[in-house]
Amino acid sequence: MRPVYWLLEVSIELSYFDDFEKLMMELVLEADREAGTMACEWNFNSDGTVCYIYERFTNADAAMIHLGMFGERFAEQFLSVCRVSNLTILGYANDELEDVLKGFNPTVLHQRAGFARFVA
């Protein structure tokens, strides 16, 4: 397995928080249906103006499937209720995945060693 994962930081105007939260719930439900999505976690600061979204995929192909779904169903609405502040891509991203996400000016870090264990 050659996992890909990222940490996306977004800022949210408080006037859009309810819309953002509703969209979050829809996105999490959809991501849970994807066989190659291993993790989808949304973490907020205390006032709800910053959210860190951690997503992990079995490989770059699974990440591309997720981004295809996101682009078709959620991207326009997502980008209307928040602003992307930072994106860090980790693991085994390929050129295609990096190219699709280049508009967010990501930091890309390629894994050279290590392991992960997940307990259900």
C-alpha positions as CSV (number, residue, x, y, z in Angstrom):
1,M,0.0,0.0,0.0
2,R,1.3,3.5,-0.9
3,P,-1.0,5.8,1.0
4,V,-1.6,9.5,0.2
5,Y,-2.9,11.9,2.8
6,W,-3.3,15.6,3.2
7,L,-4.0,18.3,5.7
8,L,-6.2,21.1,4.4
9,E,-6.6,24.2,6.4
10,V,-9.6,26.4,5.7
11,S,-10.9,29.6,7.3
12,I,-14.7,30.1,7.7
13,E,-16.6,33.4,8.1
14,L,-18.9,32.9,11.0
15,S,-21.9,34.0,8.9
16,Y,-21.2,30.9,6.7
17,F,-20.6,28.4,9.6
18,D,-24.1,26.7,9.4
19,D,-23.7,26.2,5.7
20,F,-20.2,24.9,6.1
21,E,-21.3,22.5,8.8
22,K,-24.1,21.2,6.7
23,L,-21.8,20.7,3.8
24,M,-19.2,19.0,6.1
25,M,-21.8,16.4,7.1
26,E,-22.7,15.6,3.5
27,L,-19.0,15.3,2.5
28,V,-18.2,13.1,5.4
29,L,-21.1,10.7,4.5
30,E,-20.1,10.6,0.9
31,A,-16.4,10.0,1.7
32,D,-17.4,7.2,4.1
33,R,-18.9,5.4,1.0
34,E,-15.6,5.4,-0.9
35,A,-13.7,2.2,-0.5
36,G,-10.3,3.8,-0.8
37,T,-10.9,6.6,1.7
38,M,-9.3,5.5,5.0
39,A,-9.8,8.7,7.1
40,C,-11.9,11.9,6.8
41,E,-11.6,14.0,9.9
42,W,-12.6,17.7,10.4
43,N,-11.2,19.5,13.4
44,F,-12.1,23.1,14.4
45,N,-10.6,25.8,16.6
46,S,-12.7,27.0,19.5
47,D,-14.6,29.7,17.7
48,G,-15.3,27.7,14.5
49,T,-13.4,30.0,12.2
50,V,-10.6,27.5,11.3
51,C,-11.0,23.9,10.2
52,Y,-8.3,21.4,9.6
53,I,-9.4,18.6,7.3
54,Y,-7.3,15.4,7.4
55,E,-8.0,12.9,4.6
56,R,-6.1,9.6,4.0
57,F,-6.4,7.3,1.0
58,T,-5.1,3.9,0.2
59,N,-3.2,5.3,-2.8
60,A,-3.2,8.2,-5.3
61,D,-5.9,6.6,-7.5
62,A,-8.3,6.5,-4.5
63,A,-7.4,10.2,-3.8
64,M,-8.2,11.0,-7.5
65,I,-11.6,9.2,-7.2
66,H,-12.4,11.3,-4.1
67,L,-11.4,14.5,-5.8
68,G,-13.6,13.6,-8.8
69,M,-16.6,13.2,-6.5
70,F,-15.7,16.4,-4.7
71,G,-15.3,18.3,-7.9
72,E,-18.6,17.1,-9.4
73,R,-20.8,17.5,-6.3
74,F,-19.2,19.8,-3.7
75,A,-16.3,22.0,-4.9
76,E,-18.3,25.1,-5.9
77,Q,-20.4,25.2,-2.7
78,F,-17.3,24.4,-0.5
79,L,-15.3,27.2,-2.0
80,S,-18.2,29.6,-1.5
81,V,-18.3,29.1,2.3
82,C,-14.6,28.9,3.2
83,R,-11.2,30.0,2.0
84,V,-8.3,27.5,1.6
85,S,-5.4,28.7,3.8
86,N,-3.0,25.9,3.4
87,L,-2.7,22.4,1.9
88,T,0.0,19.9,2.7
89,I,0.1,16.6,0.8
90,L,2.0,13.7,2.3
91,G,2.8,10.1,1.4
92,Y,3.0,8.8,-2.1
93,A,1.3,11.4,-4.3
94,N,1.8,11.0,-8.0
95,D,2.3,13.7,-10.7
96,E,-1.4,13.6,-11.7
97,L,-2.6,14.2,-8.1
98,E,-0.1,17.0,-7.6
99,D,-1.2,18.6,-10.8
100,V,-4.9,18.5,-9.9
101,L,-4.2,20.2,-6.6
102,K,-1.6,22.7,-7.8
103,G,-4.2,25.5,-7.8
104,F,-4.0,25.5,-3.9
105,N,-0.2,25.9,-4.0
106,P,0.4,22.8,-1.8
107,T,3.4,21.8,0.1
108,V,4.2,18.3,-1.1
109,L,6.2,15.9,1.1
110,H,7.1,12.5,-0.2
111,Q,7.4,9.6,2.3
112,R,10.7,7.8,2.4
113,A,10.3,5.6,5.5
114,G,7.8,4.8,8.3
115,F,4.6,3.0,8.9
116,A,1.1,3.5,10.2
117,R,-1.1,1.3,12.4
118,F,-4.8,1.9,12.7
119,V,-7.0,0.2,15.2
120,A,-10.8,0.1,14.6
